[in-house]
Amino acid sequence: MSAVQRIAREEWRQWSRSRLAWVSSALLLLVLISTAVLTLLQVAQETASRDALQRQAHDTFLSQPARHPHRMVHYGHYVFRSPSPLAAFDPGLEPVTGQTLFLEGHRQNAAMFAAAATGARLGGLPALSPAVIYQLFVPLLLIVLGYGAVARERESATLVPLLMQRVSGGTLIVGKLWALGAAALLLTLPVAVIGLWATVAGDSGWAALGVTALCAVYLLAWCAIIVAVSAACRSRHAALAALAALWIAAALVIPAVAVDAAARAHPVAGKIDADLRMLADLRAVGDGHDAGAPAFARLRAELLERYGVDRPEDLPVNLRGVVAQHAEAEQKRVLDGYAAGQMTGEAAQARVARRFGWLSPVVAFATASRALAGTDLDNHHRFLREAEALRFSFVQALNRIHAEQLVYTDDIARSRDVDAERRTRVDPSAWRVLEDFRFGPTSAAARLQAAAPALLMLLCWLLLPLAGCAWSARRLETSP
């Protein structure tokens, strides 16, 4: 057995005799296992529930009786975002963003039914999940186990005899790292189990492997930090105090500062102010329900000139349907502009907050974890964009039916003529213009690419403390 292995074995023996180490490890494992089981069950239940609701909403839309097509534009349709299987590890923004959208003509509604009535902030303590436990509490356990790794040798006066027995400072540091790193890698086994479940549930195996590797790198970075601090301090109390202060700064202070800095760097307009400005712009575009409005005079004149007629009644298309199509397209241009501005502001805030990963491994881990699980801000924005594409597609398809299949004279008389009202109802088969909506996670390659900057930060957090350990090893040999 090599000297490194003997040192690691002795470190494990030291932990086995520590009641604090046993109690801390047992409590953490109990919380981790129970949280993992609960989140797995919750994600499975949410997936089944939302998929069932999506099928029900689609079938309900298709089962509507004969109606005027514009009534179906306002009848609308619901879409649901099913969680990514890896959300069982990191729900990310799922609890604080809406999971349901109501799609209808003339407007882009906000997502509804968020699990938590709060903003999508990176700071503060989020709801308990396996990712949060690994992000915040597993490092605390590693601190409990390893804060005295090297400092204890000084206090117990065993450091000098070890060095005199030709155990170099590097061998001692590597042995301590070996022991603590082995414990950290054992703690990643629950992540591997969650990743295996997510793969069976239909997620990418590469993404699941990426989450497991992320946890391993993150915990090993903490191991390197702990051993480096322990080697630099003259006593266990000093090492514990320094590591506790470092954990508080990395886990609590810097994430909160990141949120505040992001909000100050890129302020986003409030909803009320944005809605008032948007309504004013929509009024300028015109109301598609009134084909005689001045906003559509040019469109009306162009149609009459194109078909060589003098009256809307003589057009081969329904003027009201054409106006509805035109107005919907113009309204979408306005709505898309405000939605893009909101998303751009949120994305800019997220970029600022992510840069604080250079100051805190906790921020870097949270960023990479959400990206790999498919529960980050980019995926929420993708859900909104895909839902909007579906909304515009079926609304314009119904407007096209309105323009091509309904007679203009019947359309303007339907409110006072029963027969005209009956003739403006189209066959229910027309409702099949609505396409199925399925929102799934992006490819593993796309998620790994999104997580790459944060992974680079974590690698730096691993390499820099290792360099500190190497410096401490040389210092131990010169001034133990």
Secondary structure, 3 states (H helix, E strand, C coil): CCHHHHHHHHHHHHHHCCHHHHHHHHHHHHHHHHHHHHHHHHHHHHHHHHHHHHHHHHHHHHCCCCECHHHHHHHCEEEECCCCHHHHCCCCCHHHCCCEEEEECCEECCCECCCCCCCCCCCCCCCCCHHHHHHHHHHHHHHHHHCCCCHHHHHCCCHHHHHHCCCCHHHHHHHHHHHHHHHHHHCCHHHHHHHHHHHHCCCCHHHHHHHHHHHHHHHHHHHHHHHHHHHHCCCHHHHHHHHHHHHHHHHHHHHHHHHHHHHHHCCCCCHHHHHHHHHHHHHHHCCCCCCCCHHHHHHHHHHHHHHCCCCHHHCCCCHHHHHHHHHHHHHHHHHHHHHHHHHHHHHHHHHHHHHHHHCCHHHHHHHHHHHHHCCCHHHHHHHHHHHHHHHHHHHHHHHHHHHHHCCHHHHHHCCCCHHHHHHCCECHHHHHHCCCCCCCCCCHHHHHHHHHHHHHHHHHHHHHHHHHHHHHHHHHHHCC
